[in-house]
Amino acid sequence: MAPHVVIIGGGFAGLSAAKALRKADVRVTLLDRRNHHVFQPLLYQVATATLSPGDIAAPIRWILRRMKNVRVLLGEASRIDVDVRAADGALEVSVSDDGVGIDPARRRAGLGLRGIEERVRDLDGTVSIRGAGGAGTTVTIRLPHAAVGEAARARAAG
Ligand SMILES: Cc1cc2nc3c(=O)[nH]c(=O)nc-3n(C[C@H](O)[C@H](O)[C@H](O)COP(=O)(O)OP(=O)(O)OC[C@H]3O[C@@H](n4cnc5c(N)ncnc54)[C@H](O)[C@@H]3O)c2cc1C
């Protein structure tokens, strides 16, 4: 039986992931607590009454209607495992899954991963992505303690 990929969230990241799997030999379940995708960059126009909410929201099922290997479920994920630890003067955050894996050499530089890399670089940290070969993927972010403290102080100061 084809591997089963579960995507949590039908935002930009979840929809791109589902679309990227269009021709893959996998069964995809996309779960979202809302039945619609919100095009967030146009929220300002809704707030200023230039557009109505319906103009920037579309049912996730309709967006993915041509994808025969995807089913969309309404539901809320209640648990995700994230590992946070202090290691050699740094804060290390790891998120792992047991899916088919992302081959770091072949991945496309999408906005999500690029955004993570830019923000981590600003804090003098590093990002590593291990995966491929059907053994799942682990994304590990390492931030020096000094940078974490500085970011927290800046946030507290407003
Ligand atoms: C006002 C505004 C303007 C922006 N303008 C720009 C811009 O001009 N350019 C740009 O690049 N970016 C912009 N962004 C940022 C961009 O919208 C986000 O980076 C992008 O939406 C993040 O995508 P995402 O898929 O990670 O998360 P989201 O789009 O937030 O999607 C997350 C999805 O997961 C679902 N979900 C969350 N928790 C659960 C759960 N527990 N169980 C099930 N489902 C769940 C939510 O319902 C949602 O559908 C803007 C954001 C805002 C708010």
Ligand as a Chemical Component Dictionary entry (heavy atoms), coordinates in Angstrom:
data_LIG
# 
_chem_comp.id                   LIG 
_chem_comp.type                 NON-POLYMER 
_chem_comp.pdbx_formal_charge   0 
_chem_comp.three_letter_code    LIG 
# 
loop_
_chem_comp_atom.comp_id 
_chem_comp_atom.atom_id 
_chem_comp_atom.alt_atom_id 
_chem_comp_atom.type_symbol 
_chem_comp_atom.charge 
_chem_comp_atom.model_Cartn_x 
_chem_comp_atom.model_Cartn_y 
_chem_comp_atom.model_Cartn_z 
_chem_comp_atom.pdbx_ordinal 
LIG C1  C1  C 0 -1.573 40.513 7.556  1  
LIG C2  C2  C 0 -0.505 39.609 6.994  2  
LIG C3  C3  C 0 0.178  39.978 5.835  3  
LIG C4  C4  C 0 1.178  39.165 5.312  4  
LIG N1  N1  N 0 1.810  39.546 4.152  5  
LIG C5  C5  C 0 2.752  38.750 3.616  6  
LIG C6  C6  C 0 3.384  39.091 2.387  7  
LIG O1  O1  O 0 3.094  40.121 1.778  8  
LIG N2  N2  N 0 4.343  38.259 1.895  9  
LIG C7  C7  C 0 4.686  37.104 2.546  10 
LIG O2  O2  O 0 5.565  36.383 2.069  11 
LIG N3  N3  N 0 4.087  36.743 3.704  12 
LIG C8  C8  C 0 3.140  37.530 4.250  13 
LIG N4  N4  N 0 2.548  37.167 5.441  14 
LIG C9  C9  C 0 2.984  35.952 6.103  15 
LIG C10 C10 C 0 2.356  34.729 5.466  16 
LIG O3  O3  O 0 0.959  34.891 5.347  17 
LIG C11 C11 C 0 2.707  33.555 6.384  18 
LIG O4  O4  O 0 4.113  33.423 6.432  19 
LIG C12 C12 C 0 2.111  32.280 5.838  20 
LIG O5  O5  O 0 0.703  32.364 5.822  21 
LIG C13 C13 C 0 2.564  31.116 6.733  22 
LIG O6  O6  O 0 2.070  29.965 6.127  23 
LIG P1  P1  P 0 1.826  28.664 6.969  24 
LIG O7  O7  O 0 1.267  27.620 6.037  25 
LIG O8  O8  O 0 3.077  28.331 7.707  26 
LIG O9  O9  O 0 0.764  29.067 8.087  27 
LIG P2  P2  P 0 -0.731 29.578 7.916  28 
LIG O10 O10 O 0 -0.974 30.209 6.589  29 
LIG O11 O11 O 0 -1.020 30.365 9.151  30 
LIG O12 O12 O 0 -1.594 28.239 7.943  31 
LIG C14 C14 C 0 -1.668 27.422 9.074  32 
LIG C15 C15 C 0 -2.916 26.530 8.878  33 
LIG O13 O13 O 0 -2.887 25.519 9.878  34 
LIG C16 C16 C 0 -4.165 25.431 10.482 35 
LIG N5  N5  N 0 -3.920 24.975 11.854 36 
LIG C17 C17 C 0 -3.221 25.621 12.796 37 
LIG N6  N6  N 0 -3.163 24.873 13.909 38 
LIG C18 C18 C 0 -3.829 23.726 13.641 39 
LIG C19 C19 C 0 -4.136 22.552 14.384 40 
LIG N7  N7  N 0 -3.719 22.409 15.650 41 
LIG N8  N8  N 0 -4.833 21.560 13.796 42 
LIG C20 C20 C 0 -5.260 21.685 12.527 43 
LIG N9  N9  N 0 -5.010 22.780 11.762 44 
LIG C21 C21 C 0 -4.315 23.777 12.325 45 
LIG C22 C22 C 0 -4.756 26.828 10.388 46 
LIG O14 O14 O 0 -6.168 26.781 10.411 47 
LIG C23 C23 C 0 -4.210 27.295 9.041  48 
LIG O15 O15 O 0 -5.084 26.982 7.964  49 
LIG C24 C24 C 0 1.528  37.963 5.978  50 
LIG C25 C25 C 0 0.844  37.586 7.150  51 
LIG C26 C26 C 0 -0.160 38.388 7.652  52 
LIG C27 C27 C 0 -0.913 37.971 8.912  53 
# 
loop_
_chem_comp_bond.comp_id 
_chem_comp_bond.atom_id_1 
_chem_comp_bond.atom_id_2 
_chem_comp_bond.value_order 
_chem_comp_bond.pdbx_ordinal 
LIG C1  C2  SING 1  
LIG C2  C3  SING 2  
LIG C2  C26 DOUB 3  
LIG C3  C4  DOUB 4  
LIG C4  N1  SING 5  
LIG C4  C24 SING 6  
LIG N1  C5  DOUB 7  
LIG C5  C6  SING 8  
LIG C5  C8  SING 9  
LIG C6  O1  DOUB 10 
LIG C6  N2  SING 11 
LIG N2  C7  SING 12 
LIG C7  O2  DOUB 13 
LIG C7  N3  SING 14 
LIG N3  C8  DOUB 15 
LIG C8  N4  SING 16 
LIG N4  C9  SING 17 
LIG N4  C24 SING 18 
LIG C9  C10 SING 19 
LIG C10 O3  SING 20 
LIG C10 C11 SING 21 
LIG C11 O4  SING 22 
LIG C11 C12 SING 23 
LIG C12 O5  SING 24 
LIG C12 C13 SING 25 
LIG C13 O6  SING 26 
LIG O6  P1  SING 27 
LIG P1  O7  DOUB 28 
LIG P1  O8  SING 29 
LIG P1  O9  SING 30 
LIG O9  P2  SING 31 
LIG P2  O10 DOUB 32 
LIG P2  O11 SING 33 
LIG P2  O12 SING 34 
LIG O12 C14 SING 35 
LIG C14 C15 SING 36 
LIG C15 O13 SING 37 
LIG C15 C23 SING 38 
LIG O13 C16 SING 39 
LIG C16 N5  SING 40 
LIG C16 C22 SING 41 
LIG N5  C17 SING 42 
LIG N5  C21 SING 43 
LIG C17 N6  DOUB 44 
LIG N6  C18 SING 45 
LIG C18 C19 SING 46 
LIG C18 C21 DOUB 47 
LIG C19 N7  SING 48 
LIG C19 N8  DOUB 49 
LIG N8  C20 SING 50 
LIG C20 N9  DOUB 51 
LIG N9  C21 SING 52 
LIG C22 O14 SING 53 
LIG C22 C23 SING 54 
LIG C23 O15 SING 55 
LIG C24 C25 DOUB 56 
LIG C25 C26 SING 57 
LIG C26 C27 SING 58 
# 
